[in-house]
Amino acid sequence: MKIYSQNHFNILYVEDDDSIRSLFGKYLKRKFNQVTFCNNGSDAYLKFQEARLLNNPYDLIISDINMPKMNGIEMLEKIRSICSSTAFIITTGKSEITQTIKALNLNTSAYILKPINFIQTELALEEIIQNIYKKKNENLKKMKSEEYLKLIDNEALISKTDNKGIITFVNNTFCKKTGYYQDDLIGKSHNILKHPTVTREFFKNLWETISIGNIWEGVIKIQAKNNDTIYLNTKIIPVFDNKKENIIEYISIRFLVTNLENKKRNITKKLIEQVSDNKKLKFSYNKEKEQLLKKIEILDCSLKNVEDLHKNNSLKKESLLDQIKSYESNNIETNKIDVFKENDKNKQFEKIKNNLFITKNKNKQLKKDLEDIKQNLDLQKSTLNSYEKRDIYSQKHIENLKDIVTNLQEENILLKKNKKNKKFKFF
């Protein structure tokens, strides 16, 4: 079963016989897309070197033995002096023991006799090509693995300790980020990095987890050599002996998350400050509201007094009008009174009229005062409504901030739980 593509392989075919080269070359062209042809060993060796320089080396070389300029065995010896892994198939029309032994000693992949049996050749090629494909795949995986490990080593803070917690290894990134030299850390406990705010209970729980063979994951706060605080997303893996019975060491892999933790703390701090400021603002609004309510109460009392005064003035006005009517009625009934009494009556009427005029003026002034009081009351009520709306908005804003703080706390808890459930597959 084919597990490869024709485009994956670069083939070099060397044959001095034109007819054989043409016939077998067509077969190779159908099977592989990249096939180079040469008619002697010298040219083939130059092609081999050129392909290596262009970083497109040949995966398989198929060569005759007896050729001009340089035979197949000589060419193979030169190639093996440069590269010992390139697959090589010998084709020859003569079966010579000496050449066969030399070819085998030079790590030949197969030995094909002429005339070529295409069925046997197909089987041999399939096996060789599959081995080449597997080898290339393994080399590619190894390269990727080495690149990945190099990347991890450059980014992660890696350390090893014995089963008693004494540091036996730290990588360069660990030293670079903490400010310590390897000699400062090797042979010491991790207590040298302990942050003063981290409790003993924290490390007690951590040690209890790993000492029974479980992996510990979480964020650890440590103190660098220059006393800076560093937050590390950490995974500690127990390593067992060959019998899987006893822990022989612990490997710790850590990634910096200091900026993330500081951002979270700054956000929480700002939210708490906003909540505190809003509480102060709410208190100030409530105080202003109380003062406004007192003013409105006073205005209501003043308005009531004005209304009562207006009512009394209205009653007085009505009384005066009644007096005038009564006076006029009496005046009609007393037409027979003498002139002196008539003059007195006129004087009294003028006096009443003047009093009525004064009363009307007072009423006008009272109405004006009443209107001013009403306008002032409307203004105060409008101000109170504005403060009440601001108070409602402030309460909603405080509730939203509380929800944000609660969500952040829940997300932080969920993040910690998720980190505990994940498995680190770096080692």
C-alpha positions in Angstrom: 0.0 0.0 0.0 1.5 3.4 -1.0 1.9 5.9 1.8 3.8 8.5 -0.3 3.4 10.8 -3.2 5.6 10.7 -6.3 6.4 14.4 -5.8 8.2 13.6 -2.5 11.2 11.9 -4.1 14.2 13.0 -6.1 15.8 10.2 -8.2 19.2 10.0 -9.9 19.6 7.2 -12.6 23.0 6.5 -14.0 23.4 4.1 -17.0 25.8 4.2 -19.9 23.7 2.0 -22.2 21.4 4.4 -24.1 18.7 1.7 -24.8 18.5 0.5 -21.2 18.6 4.1 -19.9 15.7 5.0 -22.2 13.6 2.0 -21.4 14.1 2.0 -17.6 14.0 5.8 -17.6 10.5 5.8 -19.0 9.5 3.4 -16.2 11.0 5.7 -13.6 9.4 8.8 -15.1 6.0 7.2 -14.8 6.7 6.4 -11.2 8.4 9.6 -10.1 8.2 13.2 -11.2 11.8 14.2 -10.4 14.2 11.9 -12.2 17.7 13.0 -13.4 19.7 11.0 -16.0 23.5 10.5 -16.4 25.5 8.2 -18.6 28.7 8.0 -16.4 29.7 8.0 -12.8 31.7 11.2 -12.9 28.8 13.3 -14.2 26.5 11.6 -11.7 28.8 12.4 -8.8 28.8 16.1 -9.8 25.0 16.1 -10.0 24.9 14.6 -6.5 27.1 17.3 -5.1 25.1 20.0 -6.9 21.8 18.7 -5.5 23.2 18.8 -2.0 24.4 22.4 -2.4 20.9 23.4 -3.7 19.4 21.8 -0.6 17.5 19.3 -2.8 19.5 16.1 -2.3 18.7 12.8 -4.1 16.6 10.4 -2.1 17.6 7.4 -4.3 20.4 6.7 -6.7 20.1 3.8 -9.2 23.4 3.1 -11.0 25.1 0.6 -13.3 28.5 -0.7 -12.2 30.6 -0.8 -15.4 30.6 2.7 -16.9 33.2 5.1 -18.5 35.1 7.8 -16.6 34.0 6.4 -13.2 32.3 3.1 -12.5 29.4 2.6 -10.1 31.4 1.3 -7.2 33.9 4.2 -7.3 31.0 6.7 -7.5 29.4 5.0 -4.5 32.6 5.2 -2.5 32.9 8.9 -3.1 29.2 9.4 -2.2 29.5 7.4 1.0 32.5 9.6 2.0 30.0 12.5 2.0 26.7 10.9 2.9 26.1 7.5 4.4 22.3 7.5 4.4 21.4 8.0 0.7 19.6 4.9 -0.7 21.6 3.2 -3.5 20.6 0.4 -6.0 23.2 -1.3 -8.1 22.2 -2.6 -11.6 24.6 -4.8 -13.5 24.7 -7.4 -16.2 27.5 -9.4 -14.6 27.4 -11.1 -11.2 30.9 -10.6 -9.7 31.6 -11.6 -6.1 34.1 -8.9 -5.5 31.8 -6.1 -6.7 28.9 -7.5 -4.8 30.9 -7.6 -1.5 32.1 -4.0 -2.1 28.5 -2.9 -2.8 27.2 -4.5 0.3 30.0 -3.0 2.4 29.0 0.4 1.1 25.5 0.0 2.4 23.8 -0.7 -0.9 20.0 -0.9 -0.6 19.4 -3.5 -3.4 21.3 -5.4 -6.2 19.4 -5.8 -9.5 20.7 -8.0 -12.4 20.2 -7.2 -16.0 18.0 -7.7 -18.0 15.8 -6.0 -15.5 12.8 -7.8 -14.1 10.3 -5.0 -13.7 8.1 -7.0 -11.3 11.0 -7.7 -8.9 12.3 -4.2 -9.4 8.8 -2.8 -8.6 8.7 -4.8 -5.3 12.2 -3.8 -4.4 11.5 -0.1 -5.2 8.3 -0.1 -3.1 10.1 -1.4 -0.1 13.0 1.0 -0.4 10.8 4.0 -1.1 8.6 3.3 1.9 11.7 3.0 4.1 12.9 6.3 2.7 9.5 7.9 3.3 9.4 6.7 6.9 12.9 7.9 7.5 12.2 11.3 6.1 9.1 11.5 8.2 11.0 10.6 11.3 13.7 13.2 10.6 11.0 15.8 10.0 9.3 15.0 13.2 12.6 15.0 15.0 13.4 18.5 13.5 10.0 19.8 14.5 10.3 18.3 18.0 13.8 19.9 18.4 12.4 23.3 17.2 9.5 23.0 19.5 11.7 22.1 22.5 14.0 25.0 21.6 11.1 27.3 21.5 9.9 26.1 24.9 13.3 26.4 26.3 13.5 30.0 25.1 10.1 30.9 26.5 9.6 28.7 29.5 11.3 28.8 32.9 12.3 25.2 33.4 13.8 23.6 36.5 14.3 20.2 38.0 14.5 19.1 41.7 15.3 15.9 43.4 12.5 14.1 45.4 13.4 16.3 48.4 12.9 19.6 46.5 16.5 20.5 46.0 17.2 22.2 42.7 19.3 20.1 40.3 18.8 22.1 37.0 17.6 25.4 35.7 17.6 26.6 32.1 19.0 29.9 30.9 15.5 31.5 30.6 14.9 30.7 34.3 18.1 32.6 35.2 17.4 35.4 32.9 13.9 36.1 34.2 14.8 35.7 37.9 18.2 37.4 37.9 19.9 34.4 39.5 22.9 32.5 38.2 22.8 28.7 38.0 25.4 28.5 40.8 23.0 30.6 43.0 20.2 28.0 42.6 21.7 24.6 42.1 21.7 22.7 45.4 19.2 25.1 47.0 15.6 24.8 47.8 12.9 26.8 45.9 12.4 28.8 49.1 15.1 31.1 47.7 12.4 32.3 45.3 9.5 32.4 47.8 7.6 35.7 47.9 7.0 37.0 51.4 3.2 37.4 50.8 2.7 33.7 49.8 1.7 31.6 52.8 3.2 28.3 54.0 -0.2 26.7 53.6 0.0 27.3 49.8 3.3 25.4 49.5 2.2 22.8 51.9 -0.8 22.0 49.7 1.4 22.1 46.6 3.9 19.6 48.1 1.1 17.3 49.3 -0.2 17.1 45.7 3.1 16.3 43.9 4.5 14.0 46.6 1.8 11.5 46.0 2.5 11.5 42.2 -0.1 14.0 41.0 0.6 16.9 38.7 0.1 20.4 40.2 -1.0 23.3 38.0 -1.6 26.9 39.0 -0.2 30.5 39.2 2.7 31.0 41.6 4.0 34.4 42.8 7.8 34.5 43.3 10.4 37.1 44.1 13.3 37.8 41.7 16.8 38.5 42.9 16.1 42.3 42.6 12.9 41.8 44.7 10.6 42.3 41.7 7.3 40.3 41.9 6.9 37.7 39.2 3.7 35.7 38.4 4.2 32.3 36.8 1.7 29.9 35.2 3.3 26.7 36.6 3.0 23.0 36.0 5.0 20.6 38.2 5.3 17.0 37.0 6.6 14.1 39.2 9.0 11.8 37.4 9.1 8.1 38.4 11.8 5.5 38.2 11.6 2.7 35.6 9.4 0.6 37.8 6.9 3.5 38.1 7.0 3.0 41.9 9.2 5.8 43.4 9.5 9.5 42.5 13.0 10.4 41.6 12.6 14.0 40.6 10.2 16.8 39.7 10.1 18.9 36.5 8.6 22.4 36.7 7.6 24.3 33.6 6.6 27.9 34.0 5.4 30.7 31.8 5.4 34.4 32.7 1.9 35.9 33.3 3.0 38.9 35.3 1.5 41.5 32.9 -1.9 39.6 32.8 -2.1 39.3 36.7 -1.2 43.0 37.0 -3.9 44.0 34.5 -6.5 42.0 36.4 -5.5 43.6 39.7 -5.6 47.1 38.1 -9.1 46.4 36.7 -10.3 45.2 40.1 -8.7 48.2 41.8 -10.4 50.6 39.4 -13.8 49.0 39.8 -13.5 49.2 43.6 -12.5 52.9 43.3 -15.5 53.5 41.0 -17.9 51.8 43.4 -16.5 53.8 46.3 -16.7 57.1 44.3 -20.3 56.2 43.3 -21.2 55.6 46.9 -19.8 59.0 47.8 -21.7 60.6 44.9 -24.9 58.9 46.0 -24.4 60.1 49.6 -23.9 63.7 48.2 -27.0 63.4 46.0 -29.1 62.1 49.0 -27.9 65.0 51.1 -28.8 67.5 48.4 -32.1 65.8 48.0 -32.9 66.1 51.7 -32.0 69.8 51.6 -34.3 70.3 48.6 -37.1 68.5 50.3 -36.8 70.8 53.3 -36.8 73.9 51.0 -39.9 72.5 49.2 -41.6 71.9 52.6 -40.8 75.5 53.6 -42.1 76.8 50.3 -45.3 74.7 50.7 -45.9 76.3 54.1 -45.2 79.8 52.6 -47.6 79.0 49.7 -50.2 77.9 52.2 -49.8 81.1 54.2 -50.1 83.2 51.0 -53.2 81.3 50.0 -54.7 81.9 53.5 -53.8 85.6 53.3 -55.3 85.8 49.8 -58.4 84.1 51.1 -58.7 86.5 54.0 -58.2 89.5 51.7 -60.9 88.1 49.4 -63.2 87.9 52.4 -62.4 91.4 53.4 -63.1 92.6 49.9 -66.4 90.9 49.9 -67.2 92.5 53.3 -66.2 95.9 51.9 -68.4 95.4 48.9 -71.3 94.4 51.2 -70.7 97.5 53.2 -70.8 99.6 50.1 -74.0 98.0 49.0 -75.4 98.5 52.4 -74.2 102.0 52.5 -75.7 102.7 49.1 -79.0 101.2 50.3 -78.9 103.2 53.4 -78.1 106.3 51.3 -81.2 105.8 49.2 -83.3 105.4 52.2 -81.9 108.6 53.9 -82.5 111.0 51.0 -84.3 113.2 53.3 -81.3 113.8 55.6 -80.0 117.3 55.6 -77.0 118.5 53.6 -74.6 118.2 56.4 -75.4 114.5 56.9 -75.1 114.1 53.1 -71.6 115.6 53.2 -70.6 113.2 56.0 -71.9 110.4 53.9 -69.8 111.4 51.0 -66.8 111.6 53.1 -67.4 108.1 54.5 -67.9 106.8 51.0 -64.6 108.3 49.9 -63.0 106.7 52.8 -64.5 103.3 52.0 -63.5 103.8 48.4 -59.9 104.6 49.3 -59.8 101.6 51.6 -61.1 99.4 48.8 -58.5 100.8 46.4 -55.8 100.0 48.9 -57.1 96.5 49.4 -57.2 95.9 45.7 -53.6 97.0 45.4 -52.6 94.7 48.2 -54.4 91.9 46.5 -52.5 92.5 43.3 -49.2 92.4 45.2 -50.3 89.3 46.9 -51.2 87.6 43.6 -47.8 88.6 42.2 -46.0 87.2 45.3 -48.1 84.0 44.9 -47.0 83.7 41.3 -43.3 84.2 42.2 -43.6 81.5 44.9 -45.3 79.1 42.5 -42.5 79.7 39.9 -39.9 79.1 42.6 -41.6 76.0 43.7 -41.8 74.6 40.1 -38.1 75.3 39.7 -37.3 73.5 43.0 -39.4 70.6 42.0 -37.6 70.4 38.6 -34.3 70.4 40.4 -35.4 67.7 42.7 -36.6 65.5 39.7 -33.1 66.0 38.1 -31.4 64.8 41.3 -33.8 61.9 41.6 -32.9 60.8 38.0 -29.2 61.2 38.7 -29.7 59.1 41.8 -31.5 56.3 39.8 -28.7 56.4 37.2 -26.0 56.2 40.0 -27.8 53.2 41.6 -27.9 51.4 38.2 -24.3 52.2 37.5 -23.3 50.8 40.9 -25.3 47.6 40.3 -23.6 47.2 36.9 -20.2 47.6 38.5 -21.0 45.1 41.1 -22.1 42.7 38.3 -18.8 43.3 36.6 -16.8 42.6 39.8 -18.8 39.4 40.3 -18.3 38.2 36.7 -14.6 38.9 37.0 -14.4 36.8 40.2 -16.4 34.0 38.6 -14.2 34.1 35.5 -11.0 34.0 37.6 -12.4 30.9 39.5 -13.4 29.3 36.2 -9.9 30.0 34.8 -8.3 28.4 37.8 -10.6 25.3 37.5 -9.8 25.0 33.7 -6.1 25.2 34.4 -6.4 22.4 36.9 -8.2 20.2 34.3 -5.7 20.8 31.4 -2.8 18.5 30.8 0.6 19.8 29.8 2.1 17.7 27.0 5.4 19.4 26.6 7.4 16.5 28.1 
